[in-house]
């Protein structure tokens, strides 16, 4: 697990503009089970200020059925642990198909605020930490 790769991914791919000192603490966990059906590829805590949930999938039905639940878990964790932001990342080979569905679900998210972000990236942009 490389903190340098995580920092680069967070800043370059996700566009995070957190100050440098935030990156002094990085905790990256793999294969986090949110429920019986939902497994995050990674959950990353950056400086106890930024929370990142990463899901790697090409399954359109998984996105339709579980993305709202993933959003709920992330928002609840962000709020309960006093993070500033939460970023949800979907890494996929089916970028265009999943993008339309995920963005629609995100747009209709009831609890959405300006500190919740959705990122869709090609699996080629995602390297395991």
Secondary structure per residue as TSV (DSSP state, phi and psi in degrees):
chain	resnum	aa	ss	phi	psi
A	1	X	-	360.0	122.9
A	2	X	-	-113.0	116.6
A	3	X	H	-64.7	-30.9
A	4	X	H	-64.1	-42.8
A	5	X	H	-65.6	-39.9
A	6	X	H	-64.3	-44.3
A	7	X	H	-62.2	-45.6
A	8	X	H	-61.9	-46.4
A	9	X	I	-58.7	-46.4
A	10	X	I	-64.8	-43.7
A	11	X	I	-78.4	-47.4
A	12	X	I	-83.4	-48.7
A	13	X	I	-77.3	-43.2
A	14	X	S	-92.5	-14.0
A	15	X	-	76.3	23.0
A	16	X	-	-66.0	136.4
A	17	X	-	-116.1	30.0
A	18	X	-	-61.9	147.8
A	19	X	-	-63.5	154.9
A	20	X	G	-54.6	-39.0
A	21	X	G	-64.2	-22.1
A	22	X	G	-62.9	-32.0
A	23	X	G	-80.9	3.7
A	24	X	G	-67.6	-25.5
A	25	X	-	-122.6	120.0
A	26	X	E	-135.0	126.4
A	27	X	E	-123.9	116.3
A	28	X	E	-116.4	122.2
A	29	X	E	-112.9	145.2
A	30	X	E	-110.3	152.8
A	31	X	E	51.2	61.8
A	32	X	E	-93.2	120.3
A	33	X	E	-87.2	114.6
A	34	X	S	-84.8	-35.2
A	35	X	S	-155.8	-176.4
A	36	X	S	-60.8	-28.4
A	37	X	S	-103.8	-11.8
A	38	X	-	-119.0	120.8
A	39	X	E	-123.8	119.5
A	40	X	E	-79.4	139.8
A	41	X	E	-67.1	-46.1
A	42	X	E	-144.3	149.3
A	43	X	E	-128.4	124.3
A	44	X	E	-121.8	132.0
A	45	X	E	-109.5	120.5
A	46	X	E	-115.4	110.0
A	47	X	T	62.2	21.8
A	48	X	T	53.4	26.8
A	49	X	T	-125.2	-33.4
A	50	X	E	-121.2	128.7
A	51	X	E	-113.2	130.8
A	52	X	E	-125.0	125.4
A	53	X	E	-106.6	126.9
A	54	X	E	-119.5	128.6
A	55	X	E	-121.6	129.2
A	56	X	E	-108.6	113.4
A	57	X	-	-159.8	151.8
A	58	X	-	-115.1	4.9
A	59	X	-	-87.5	105.5
A	60	X	H	-62.9	-40.3
A	61	X	H	-65.1	-35.4
A	62	X	H	-60.2	-44.1
A	63	X	H	-63.4	-48.1
A	64	X	H	-58.1	-43.8
A	65	X	H	-85.0	-27.0
A	66	X	H	-118.5	-16.2
A	67	X	H	-60.5	-42.0
A	68	X	H	-59.4	-36.1
A	69	X	H	-68.8	-41.0
A	70	X	H	-61.7	-43.6
A	71	X	H	-58.3	-45.0
A	72	X	H	-60.7	-45.4
A	73	X	H	-60.5	-47.4
A	74	X	H	-64.2	-43.1
A	75	X	H	-65.2	-42.2
A	76	X	H	-63.1	-43.2
A	77	X	H	-67.1	-42.8
A	78	X	H	-55.7	-49.0
A	79	X	H	-69.1	-43.0
A	80	X	H	-70.3	-26.9
A	81	X	T	-105.8	7.8
A	82	X	T	59.3	38.7
A	83	X	-	-73.5	153.1
A	84	X	S	-75.8	-40.4
A	85	X	E	-142.0	158.0
A	86	X	E	-132.2	134.0
A	87	X	E	-118.8	129.0
A	88	X	E	-104.9	127.9
A	89	X	E	-121.3	128.5
A	90	X	E	-113.2	118.3
A	91	X	E	-103.1	125.2
A	92	X	E	-151.5	156.3
A	93	X	S	-88.8	-18.6
A	94	X	-	-101.8	57.5
A	95	X	H	-55.0	-54.2
A	96	X	H	-65.0	-43.6
A	97	X	H	-65.4	-45.7
A	98	X	H	-73.9	-32.9
A	99	X	H	-58.1	-47.4
A	100	X	H	-60.4	-45.5
A	101	X	H	-68.5	-47.9
A	102	X	H	-64.3	-42.4
A	103	X	H	-66.1	-34.8
A	104	X	H	-66.7	-43.8
A	105	X	H	-62.3	-44.3
A	106	X	H	-63.7	-41.5
A	107	X	H	-60.5	-34.3
A	108	X	T	-94.4	9.3
A	109	X	-	-66.5	122.9
A	110	X	T	-67.8	-42.0
A	111	X	T	-87.0	12.2
A	112	X	-	-67.8	139.6
A	113	X	-	-139.9	-177.7
A	114	X	T	-78.5	4.9
A	115	X	T	-111.2	19.9
A	116	X	E	-122.3	128.1
A	117	X	E	-130.2	143.1
A	118	X	E	-114.6	130.9
A	119	X	E	-125.8	129.1
A	120	X	E	-112.5	127.1
A	121	X	E	-132.8	153.2
A	122	X	E	-68.6	146.5
A	123	X	G	-58.2	-26.1
A	124	X	G	-67.5	-24.5
A	125	X	G	-84.1	-10.9
A	126	X	-	-104.9	118.0
A	127	X	-	-113.9	135.3
A	128	X	-	-63.0	144.6
A	129	X	-	-90.2	360.0
